[in-house]
Amino acid sequence: MSALTGTGRLVRLAVRRDRVRLVFWVLGTPLLTAALAASVAGLYAGERDRLTYATTAAASLVARAFNGPIAGPSMGAVVFAESYLTLAVLTALLSTFTVVRHTRQNEETGRAELLGASVLGRYAPLTAALLVTVAANLLTAALVALALVGADLPAGGSVATAAAIATVGVSFAAVAAVTAQLSGTSRGANALAAATVGVAFVLRAAGDVFGDASPDGLRVVSAWPAWLSPLGWATQVRPYGGERWWVLLLPAALLVAATVAAYLLTSRRDLGAGLLATRRGPARAPRGLLSPVGLAWRLQRAALLGWAVGVALLGFGLGLAADEVENMVGENAAAAEAISQLGGGANLVDAYLTAMIGIFALTIGAYVVQAVLRARAEESDGTLEVVLAAAVSRPRWLAGHLSTAVLGATGLLLLAGATTGLGYATVAGDPVGRVGELTGAALVRVPALLVLAGVVVLFFGLAPRAVASLSWATLIVFLLFGQLGAVLDLPQPVLDLSPYTHVPALPAAGFTALPLAVLTGVAVLLLAAGATGFRRRDVPS
């Protein structure tokens, strides 16, 4: 028996377990790419509009930090600049989660020990996880290239864009292969991998901010920090701007090096253990852990802290960019109209700020889903049975996780509004007024998040086995209908399916209390139905 014995069977098992996730990944990413390309093509159809965009993007440090270096005024270069960050971060997270799920999580739940009782090589689980993840990235890349070619973009640049996005996924799959050996828990391995994504973003942003604009002011040459980041390597491929194919060798080299390192680390640790020593807890537990709310807070606080840091940094950056909106799209009627549709107002800056707060609300919806799904993880792992064996009722335990999710999401919304207002006030003045205005605008989004939490709890109570897939699918539907529906010209009855559609579009529009009251009532009904279903079904299901 070799160290890779059983790899093929584990690949088939991983595909069987992730068949739904892989379909969403492989098909959803190209569809998102096509939607982004169509949207950007509609906004910057004229050559003059693209020249203005390229000039502003090359001169703006904020645009460089978020979108990366612009490679010219062509349609393809603008599409890549506008869509790269979204696609890259999405691909990076999907890749890391997949690798950790089929390595560290299997060890944490005992599946790896059960599988290891058969004829299975030491390196087979890690190899199978990497093969599935790399194959998913390559298949997705092929479909992304077809989607871009279908949007009438040059074939060479489309293939380069797809390859660049795929290299991001491959690079962070390699990173996750190492973090899965370091941490003793899947949560810790994912946190380390996510932190690496954050560091890579900072390095890439620093390299682009300190880069040099070309003499014609239409392109940016990145500084050396961008070459230290996998996120930077993808931009250095320069799709639609004189492709540099040799850059693709860098993520391939990282994959090989990280795989060899992960193999060595695997052979030097015990099954189920991580190389980083698990810190022992205090001899006495704090009194807060005696309540379901305290326990839920203890389980969620690390994830909430990570979200808070990301929201604060992104909010401040988006607030700084608000002052440059008129320079970037002020003379572009289509772009201005699109931002006004997203923001629900005629004033361009207010519409932009409204749209950004709306995007924050949707993004924080992902935290709500993640936090509420923690309850399902506790049930699947068997820890719920231990808790319910004490004097804790099911509704009280569920309320602990739910209250932590809702209060955490509310805090993140307030932080998003405050930091966005502070960023805008830094360049426009009036810090107290701007912070207060945008904090209030963020707060009115809470009822929409309550509806989302109610939907997740409903699925948890009535369909626990499918709760994860149904919950994330619901969030995607809310995103398409609530935030992008107006731009996509969807009919109003379809737009009304999303709770975000009914939220007052502050600060661009006026405040209306009735929709918020209706959304809160719907959320209460959903939560009650989900809690009733949970109280009546078996645990574990």
Sequence and secondary structure as in RCSB ss.txt:
>XXXX:A:sequence
MSALTGTGRLVRLAVRRDRVRLVFWVLGTPLLTAALAASVAGLYAGERDRLTYATTAAASLVARAFNGPIAGPSM
GAVVFAESYLTLAVLTALLSTFTVVRHTRQNEETGRAELLGASVLGRYAPLTAALLVTVAANLLTAALVALALVG
ADLPAGGSVATAAAIATVGVSFAAVAAVTAQLSGTSRGANALAAATVGVAFVLRAAGDVFGDASPDGLRVVSAWP
AWLSPLGWATQVRPYGGERWWVLLLPAALLVAATVAAYLLTSRRDLGAGLLATRRGPARAPRGLLSPVGLAWRLQ
RAALLGWAVGVALLGFGLGLAADEVENMVGENAAAAEAISQLGGGANLVDAYLTAMIGIFALTIGAYVVQAVLRA
RAEESDGTLEVVLAAAVSRPRWLAGHLSTAVLGATGLLLLAGATTGLGYATVAGDPVGRVGELTGAALVRVPALL
VLAGVVVLFFGLAPRAVASLSWATLIVFLLFGQLGAVLDLPQPVLDLSPYTHVPALPAAGFTALPLAVLTGVAVL
LLAAGATGFRRRDVPS
>XXXX:A:secstr
  TTTTHHHHHHHHHHHTHHHHHHHHHHHHHHHHHHHHHHHHHT SHHHHHHHHHHHHH HHHHHHH     SSH
HHHHHHHHHHHHHHHHHHHHHHHHHHTTHHHHHHTHHHHHHTSS  TTHHHHHHHHHHHHHHHHHHHHHHHHHHH
TT  HHHHHHHHHHHHHHHHHHHHHHHHHHHH SSHHHHHHHHHHHHHHHHHHHHHHHHTSEE TTSS EE  GG
GGGSHHHHHHHT TTSS  GGGGHHHHHHHHHHHHHHHHHHTTS TT  SS      SS  GGGGSHHHHHHHHH
HHHHHHHHHHHHHHHHHHHHHGGGHHHHHTT HHHHHHHHHHHTSSSHHHHHHHHHHHHHHHHHHHHHHHHHHHH
HHHHHHTHHHHHHTSS  HHHHHHHHHHHHHHHHHHHHHHHHHHHHHHHHHHHS HHHHHHHHHHHHHTTHHHHH
HHHHHHHHHHHH GGGHHHHHHHHHHHHIIIIISTTTTT  HHHHTTSGGGGS  TTTS   HHHHHHHHHHHHH
HHHHHHHHHHHS S  
